[in-house]
């Protein structure tokens, strides 16, 4: 797939930092809720911690024994990343690939 058509952007911000998976073009608050439902339905995720601000959301979820973060910022959109010390995991990569396949033909904002 051409990188210009990707739905998931993998951001490696530096050594010892998590790989962040940004969902491109689906930036609104409502899509955050859709992502939570997707994680719950397809990966058995549970919401462990919620922190909602005026323009931000930061929730910790757990799926398949792994903790990960799902964040929203009104200016930046939605992204998720592993809480593991490695900064990435097979689960995060599988979720990113799954979302890429499901969202690739949906028009973005």
C-alpha positions as CSV (number, residue, x, y, z in Angstrom):
1,X,0.0,0.0,0.0
2,X,1.2,3.5,-0.9
3,X,2.2,5.4,2.3
4,X,0.1,8.4,1.2
5,X,-3.0,6.2,1.4
6,X,-2.3,4.8,4.9
7,X,-4.9,5.1,7.6
8,X,-2.5,4.2,10.5
9,X,0.7,6.3,10.9
10,X,3.3,4.7,13.2
11,X,5.3,7.4,15.0
12,X,8.5,6.5,16.7
13,X,9.4,9.6,18.7
14,X,12.8,8.4,20.1
15,X,14.7,5.8,22.0
16,X,12.9,4.4,25.0
17,X,9.6,6.0,23.8
18,X,6.5,4.1,22.8
19,X,5.5,3.6,19.2
20,X,2.3,5.7,18.8
21,X,-0.3,4.5,16.2
22,X,-2.2,7.6,14.9
23,X,-5.5,7.0,13.1
24,X,-5.2,9.4,10.2
25,X,-8.3,11.5,9.0
26,X,-10.6,10.3,11.7
27,X,-9.9,12.9,14.3
28,X,-13.2,13.6,16.0
29,X,-14.3,12.9,19.6
30,X,-17.0,10.5,18.4
31,X,-14.5,8.3,16.6
32,X,-12.7,7.9,19.9
33,X,-15.8,6.1,21.2
34,X,-15.9,4.0,18.1
35,X,-12.3,2.9,18.7
36,X,-13.2,1.9,22.3
37,X,-16.1,-0.2,21.0
38,X,-13.8,-1.7,18.3
39,X,-11.2,-2.7,21.0
40,X,-14.0,-4.1,23.2
41,X,-15.7,-6.1,20.5
42,X,-12.7,-7.4,18.6
43,X,-10.0,-7.7,21.3
44,X,-12.0,-8.1,24.5
45,X,-10.7,-4.9,25.9
46,X,-11.8,-3.4,29.2
47,X,-11.5,0.3,30.1
48,X,-9.3,0.4,33.3
49,X,-8.8,4.2,33.7
50,X,-10.5,7.2,32.2
51,X,-9.3,10.8,32.1
52,X,-11.3,13.3,30.1
53,X,-10.5,17.0,29.7
54,X,-12.1,19.8,27.8
55,X,-10.3,18.9,24.5
56,X,-8.6,15.7,25.4
57,X,-9.2,12.2,26.5
58,X,-6.7,9.6,27.8
59,X,-8.0,6.2,28.6
60,X,-6.0,3.1,29.7
61,X,-7.4,-0.1,28.3
62,X,-6.5,-3.8,28.8
63,X,-6.7,-6.5,26.2
64,X,-5.3,-10.0,26.2
65,X,-3.3,-9.2,29.3
66,X,-1.7,-6.1,28.0
67,X,-2.3,-2.5,29.1
68,X,-2.4,0.2,26.4
69,X,-3.4,3.8,26.1
70,X,-5.9,5.4,23.8
71,X,-5.7,9.2,23.5
72,X,-7.6,12.0,21.8
73,X,-6.6,15.6,21.3
74,X,-8.9,17.9,19.5
75,X,-6.0,19.3,17.4
76,X,-4.1,16.0,16.8
77,X,-6.8,13.3,16.6
78,X,-6.8,9.8,18.0
79,X,-3.8,7.5,18.7
80,X,-3.0,4.4,20.8
81,X,0.2,2.8,22.2
82,X,1.4,0.1,24.4
83,X,2.2,0.6,28.1
84,X,4.8,-2.1,27.9
85,X,8.5,-1.3,28.6
86,X,9.4,-2.3,25.1
87,X,7.4,0.6,23.7
88,X,5.5,-1.6,21.2
89,X,4.0,-5.1,21.0
90,X,2.6,-7.7,18.7
91,X,-0.9,-6.8,19.9
92,X,-0.5,-3.1,19.0
93,X,0.9,-4.1,15.6
94,X,-2.0,-6.5,15.0
95,X,-4.6,-3.9,16.0
96,X,-2.9,-1.3,13.7
97,X,-3.0,-3.8,10.8
98,X,-6.6,-4.7,11.5
99,X,-7.7,-1.1,11.6
100,X,-5.7,-0.4,8.4
101,X,-7.6,-3.2,6.6
102,X,-11.0,-2.1,7.9
103,X,-10.6,1.7,7.3
104,X,-8.6,1.9,4.1
105,X,-11.6,2.4,1.9
106,X,-13.5,4.8,4.2
107,X,-13.2,8.5,3.1
108,X,-11.2,10.5,5.6
109,X,-12.0,14.0,6.9
